[in-house]
Amino acid sequence: MPTTTVLVICGPAGVGKSSTAYEVARLLAERNIPHALIDSDELDRVHPWPLEGRESSELARRNLAALWANFAALGHTRLIIAGVFAALDDELRWISDAVPDAEITPVRLIADLPTLEARIFRREIGSGADDQLRRTIRQLDRMGRSDSTATVVIDTSDQQVGDIAKRVIDIWLAGPGGR
C-alpha cells in the first residue's frame, strides 16, 4: 500500500478549486493532519509558455518533483494539488511521475454556467474576463467528456466552500490510501 496520498482537486476556472483546496488544508490543520498544498498554477508560471521544444507539463513535473522531495524529506505523506487539469489522465501521469508510488484521489469540481459566469466576472478584472469565460466553457465541455470512472465529480453550484471541503476530505480520507 502506498505511504503517500495525493488529493487532486481539478476543474475549470471559476469552479472553486483554490478556495476548496485552501479550505481542505485549513480543516486538515484543525484536525492536526499533516499535509502539503500546492496550486499547480505556480509550478509553471512563466512567459512565454510553453517553452520552445518542451512538453507543456515538463516544467510543472520537474518543479512538483522538487517540491515534493523537500516536503517528503520533512516527513509529509499527504499532498493536495489544485489545478485545471483538463485532460486529467495525461495530467495524472506527470503527477504520478513527480510523486512516485502515491495513491491519487482525483476530485473534479463543476458548476453550472450562471455560477461560473458570476464567479469569473467577480474575480477577473479588466478585459480578460470574457476570454476567461470562453476558456472555462471549453474546459468544462472537454472535462465532461474525458474524466475516468475513478474521478469523483462534485457540483459546487449553490454550495458553501466549507461544505464542499468537508465532502472532499471525507472522500479522500475514506479512500484506500487515505486512512
C-alpha positions as CSV (number, residue, x, y, z in Angstrom):
1,M,0.0,0.0,0.0
2,P,1.4,3.4,-0.9
3,T,2.5,5.6,2.0
4,T,1.8,8.8,0.1
5,T,-1.6,10.0,-0.7
6,V,-2.4,12.8,-3.2
7,L,-5.6,14.7,-3.5
8,V,-6.0,16.3,-6.9
9,I,-8.7,19.0,-6.9
10,C,-9.4,20.0,-10.5
11,G,-12.0,21.7,-12.7
12,P,-12.4,24.7,-14.9
13,A,-11.6,28.2,-13.9
14,G,-14.1,29.7,-11.5
15,V,-15.3,26.4,-10.1
16,G,-13.7,26.9,-6.7
17,K,-10.6,24.8,-6.9
18,S,-8.3,27.1,-5.0
19,S,-10.9,28.1,-2.4
20,T,-11.7,24.4,-1.8
21,A,-8.1,23.4,-1.6
22,Y,-7.2,26.1,0.9
23,E,-10.3,25.2,3.0
24,V,-9.4,21.5,2.9
25,A,-5.9,22.4,4.1
26,R,-7.4,24.6,6.9
27,L,-9.7,21.8,8.1
28,L,-6.9,19.3,8.0
29,A,-4.7,21.6,10.1
30,E,-7.6,21.9,12.6
31,R,-7.5,18.1,12.9
32,N,-3.7,18.2,13.1
33,I,-3.4,16.1,10.0
34,P,0.0,16.9,8.3
35,H,-0.2,17.8,4.6
36,A,1.3,20.0,1.9
37,L,-0.7,22.1,-0.5
38,I,0.4,23.2,-4.0
39,D,-1.5,25.2,-6.5
40,S,-0.3,23.9,-9.9
41,D,-0.5,27.3,-11.5
42,E,2.6,28.2,-9.6
43,L,4.5,25.2,-11.0
44,D,4.9,26.7,-14.5
45,R,4.0,30.4,-14.3
46,V,6.5,31.6,-16.9
47,H,6.2,33.5,-20.2
48,P,6.5,32.6,-23.0
49,W,4.7,29.3,-22.5
50,P,5.1,26.6,-23.5
51,L,8.8,26.7,-23.7
52,E,10.3,26.0,-27.1
53,G,10.8,22.3,-27.7
54,R,9.4,21.2,-24.3
55,E,6.2,19.4,-23.4
56,S,3.9,21.8,-21.6
57,S,3.8,19.6,-18.5
58,E,7.6,19.1,-18.2
59,L,8.4,22.2,-16.1
60,A,5.4,21.5,-13.8
61,R,6.5,17.9,-13.4
62,R,10.1,18.9,-12.5
63,N,9.0,21.6,-10.1
64,L,6.5,19.4,-8.4
65,A,9.1,16.6,-8.0
66,A,11.5,19.1,-6.4
67,L,8.9,20.5,-4.0
68,W,7.6,17.0,-3.1
69,A,11.1,15.8,-2.4
70,N,11.5,18.6,0.1
71,F,8.1,18.0,1.7
72,A,8.7,14.2,1.9
73,A,12.1,14.9,3.5
74,L,10.2,16.7,6.2
75,G,8.1,13.5,6.7
76,H,4.9,14.6,4.8
77,T,2.8,11.8,3.3
78,R,-0.2,13.8,2.1
79,L,-0.3,16.2,-0.8
80,I,-3.1,18.4,-2.0
81,I,-2.7,19.7,-5.5
82,A,-5.2,22.1,-7.2
83,G,-5.3,22.8,-10.9
84,V,-7.5,23.0,-14.0
85,F,-6.2,19.6,-15.4
86,A,-8.4,19.5,-18.5
87,A,-7.0,16.2,-19.7
88,L,-6.9,14.5,-16.3
89,D,-5.4,11.2,-17.4
90,D,-2.5,13.0,-19.0
91,E,-2.0,15.2,-16.0
92,L,-2.2,12.3,-13.5
93,R,0.7,10.7,-15.4
94,W,3.1,13.6,-14.7
95,I,1.8,14.0,-11.2
96,S,2.4,10.2,-10.6
97,D,5.9,10.6,-12.0
98,A,6.7,13.6,-9.7
99,V,5.2,11.9,-6.6
100,P,6.1,8.2,-7.2
101,D,4.2,5.4,-5.6
102,A,1.4,7.6,-4.4
103,E,-2.3,6.8,-4.2
104,I,-4.1,9.5,-6.1
105,T,-7.7,10.6,-5.5
106,P,-9.0,12.9,-8.3
107,V,-11.9,15.1,-7.5
108,R,-13.4,17.2,-10.3
109,L,-15.3,20.3,-9.3
110,I,-18.0,21.5,-11.6
111,A,-20.6,24.3,-11.5
112,D,-23.5,25.4,-13.7
113,L,-22.8,28.2,-16.3
114,P,-24.5,31.0,-14.3
115,T,-22.4,30.2,-11.3
116,L,-19.2,30.1,-13.3
117,E,-20.0,33.3,-15.0
118,A,-20.7,35.1,-11.8
119,R,-17.5,33.8,-10.2
120,I,-15.4,34.7,-13.2
121,F,-16.7,38.2,-13.5
122,R,-16.4,38.8,-9.8
123,R,-12.7,37.6,-9.9
124,E,-11.4,38.7,-13.2
125,I,-10.6,42.4,-13.6
126,G,-10.5,44.1,-17.0
127,S,-10.6,42.8,-20.5
128,G,-9.6,39.2,-19.5
129,A,-13.0,38.2,-18.1
130,D,-14.7,37.5,-21.4
131,D,-11.7,35.4,-22.6
132,Q,-11.6,33.5,-19.3
133,L,-15.3,32.7,-19.5
134,R,-14.9,31.3,-23.1
135,R,-11.9,29.2,-21.9
136,T,-13.9,28.0,-18.9
137,I,-16.8,26.9,-21.1
138,R,-14.4,25.0,-23.4
139,Q,-12.6,23.4,-20.4
140,L,-15.9,22.3,-18.8
141,D,-17.1,20.7,-22.0
142,R,-13.7,18.9,-22.6
143,M,-13.5,17.7,-19.0
144,G,-17.0,16.3,-19.0
145,R,-16.0,14.0,-21.9
146,S,-12.6,12.9,-20.6
147,D,-12.9,12.0,-16.9
148,S,-12.3,8.4,-15.9
149,T,-14.7,6.5,-13.8
150,A,-12.3,6.9,-10.8
151,T,-12.9,10.7,-10.8
152,V,-15.3,11.9,-8.2
153,V,-17.4,14.8,-9.5
154,I,-18.8,17.4,-7.1
155,D,-21.1,20.2,-8.3
156,T,-20.2,23.4,-6.4
157,S,-23.2,25.4,-7.7
158,D,-25.0,27.0,-4.7
159,Q,-22.7,25.3,-2.3
160,Q,-20.6,26.8,0.5
161,V,-16.8,26.2,0.3
162,G,-16.7,24.8,3.8
163,D,-19.3,22.1,2.9
164,I,-17.5,21.2,-0.3
165,A,-14.2,20.9,1.5
166,K,-15.7,18.6,4.2
167,R,-17.1,16.4,1.5
168,V,-13.7,16.3,-0.3
169,I,-11.9,15.4,2.9
170,D,-14.4,12.6,3.6
171,I,-13.8,11.2,0.1
172,W,-10.0,11.5,0.4
173,L,-9.6,10.1,3.9
174,A,-12.0,7.2,3.1
175,G,-10.0,6.1,0.0
176,P,-7.7,3.1,0.0
177,G,-4.6,5.1,0.8
178,G,-6.2,7.9,2.8
179,R,-6.9,6.2,6.1
